[in-house]
Amino acid sequence: MPIFTKRNALVGFLTLRAIERARRRRRVGWRLATIVALGVVSAGVLAIVAAVMLRRHREPEHLQGYVAATDEEQTPASIAAEAESSQAA
C-alpha cells in the first residue's frame, strides 16, 4: 500500500492552506491592533501639542524667561534708572 496517494496529497494540501489562512488572520489581527494603537497614541500626542500651543497663545506673558511689564510693575530699566538717579543725588 503506497503512502503517497492523491487523497493524501489533497488532505496535506488542504491542511497547509488552512494553516496559512490561520497565520494570515492572526497577522492581520496584530497588524490592525498595532495600527489602532499607534493611531490612538498619535492622536493623544497631537491633542497635547494643541493644548500647549493654545495655552501659550492665550497667556504669552507667562512664558519662562520673559518679563512682562504692566502699568503697576516696574521694568528692570526703570529700576536701574532710579538707582542711578538716587546715587547721583
Backbone torsions as a table, in degrees:
resi	resn	phi	psi	omega
1	MET	NA	119.5	-178.2
2	PRO	-75.6	145.4	179.5
3	ILE	-80.8	-38.9	-177.9
4	PHE	-88.1	102.9	176.9
5	THR	-123.4	168.5	178.7
6	LYS	-64.0	-36.0	179.9
7	ARG	-66.9	-44.1	178.3
8	ASN	-65.0	-37.2	178.1
9	ALA	-64.6	-42.0	179.2
10	LEU	-65.5	-43.7	179.1
11	VAL	-62.7	-44.2	178.6
12	GLY	-62.6	-42.8	179.5
13	PHE	-62.6	-46.3	-179.7
14	LEU	-65.5	-36.8	177.5
15	THR	-63.9	-45.3	178.7
16	LEU	-63.0	-39.5	178.2
17	ARG	-65.2	-40.0	178.6
18	ALA	-64.5	-39.4	178.6
19	ILE	-65.3	-42.9	178.6
20	GLU	-62.4	-40.9	177.9
21	ARG	-62.7	-42.1	179.2
22	ALA	-64.1	-39.6	177.4
23	ARG	-63.6	-44.0	179.9
24	ARG	-62.5	-42.8	-179.3
25	ARG	-64.2	-40.9	179.5
26	ARG	-65.8	-41.7	179.1
27	ARG	-65.1	-41.1	179.5
28	VAL	-64.2	-38.8	178.5
29	GLY	-62.6	-46.2	178.2
30	TRP	-66.3	-39.4	180.0
31	ARG	-64.7	-43.5	179.5
32	LEU	-64.6	-42.8	178.6
33	ALA	-63.5	-39.3	178.8
34	THR	-65.5	-43.2	179.8
35	ILE	-64.4	-41.9	179.1
36	VAL	-65.2	-42.9	179.3
37	ALA	-63.2	-43.5	177.8
38	LEU	-63.7	-37.1	177.1
39	GLY	-63.9	-42.0	179.4
40	VAL	-66.1	-43.2	179.7
41	VAL	-63.9	-44.6	-179.3
42	SER	-66.8	-35.0	176.4
43	ALA	-65.8	-38.6	177.1
44	GLY	-64.0	-44.0	178.8
45	VAL	-63.8	-42.0	178.5
46	LEU	-62.6	-39.8	178.6
47	ALA	-65.7	-40.0	178.9
48	ILE	-65.0	-44.7	179.7
49	VAL	-62.6	-42.0	179.1
50	ALA	-64.7	-39.9	179.4
51	ALA	-64.9	-41.6	178.7
52	VAL	-65.3	-42.4	179.3
53	MET	-63.9	-42.1	178.5
54	LEU	-65.3	-40.0	179.8
55	ARG	-63.9	-43.3	179.2
56	ARG	-68.6	-33.4	179.8
57	HIS	-69.5	-37.5	-178.1
58	ARG	-76.8	-32.7	-176.5
59	GLU	-126.4	70.7	-176.5
60	PRO	-71.8	-20.9	-177.8
61	GLU	-75.8	-10.4	-179.0
62	HIS	-96.7	11.8	178.1
63	LEU	-70.3	144.2	-179.4
64	GLN	-70.6	138.9	176.2
65	GLY	91.7	-6.0	-179.8
66	TYR	-114.4	145.2	177.2
67	VAL	-108.6	125.5	178.1
68	ALA	-107.8	123.5	-177.4
69	ALA	-103.7	138.1	173.0
70	THR	-117.6	-176.4	-179.6
71	ASP	-65.8	-32.6	-176.9
72	GLU	-78.4	-28.2	-175.6
73	GLU	-91.8	157.2	175.5
74	GLN	-103.2	142.2	177.6
75	THR	-85.0	158.6	177.7
76	PRO	-57.9	-33.3	179.3
77	ALA	-67.4	-40.3	-179.8
78	SER	-70.2	-34.2	177.0
79	ILE	-65.0	-43.0	179.2
80	ALA	-64.7	-40.8	179.5
81	ALA	-64.9	-39.6	178.0
82	GLU	-66.2	-38.9	179.5
83	ALA	-65.0	-39.6	179.2
84	GLU	-67.6	-41.3	-178.9
85	SER	-69.0	-33.2	179.0
86	SER	-74.3	-31.1	177.2
87	GLN	-73.0	-34.9	-178.3
88	ALA	-71.5	-28.5	-175.9
89	ALA	-80.7	NA	NA
